Amino acid sequence: MSTNQQPKLHIKKGDTVKVLTGNDRGKTGAVLEVIPSKLKALVEGVNVKHKHEKPSATNPNGGITKKEAPIHISNLMLVDPATGEATKTGRKADAEGKLQRYSKKTGEIIK
């Protein structure tokens, strides 16, 4: 794959995903951001880290804040909106020839 192309990923921003491995195994959450260049994603409530912040003009008291850290996409599996279960995804062309994601468990198109 050349450096200009971004890889096709099985998840998108807004999808609900389940964590397969790591300290947060079994948790589900919505994808807040996908970082294709690093093959990582930010998931709501998963891989939460503590960040120590110095006082500044925007945050005069400083303190410790909690923030989600990116998690590798290979550790995430899409949750099928129809059944609520984690599923593998595939791609197939629709009537216009545009690729659509579909659930390999149910065969339903994922919007």
Secondary structure, DSSP 8 states (H G I E B T S, - for coil): --TT-----S--TT-EEEE-SSTTTT-EEEEEEEETTTTEEEETTSSEEEEEE---SSSTT-EEEEEE--EEGGGEEEB-TTT-SB--EEEEE-TTS-EEEEETTT--B--
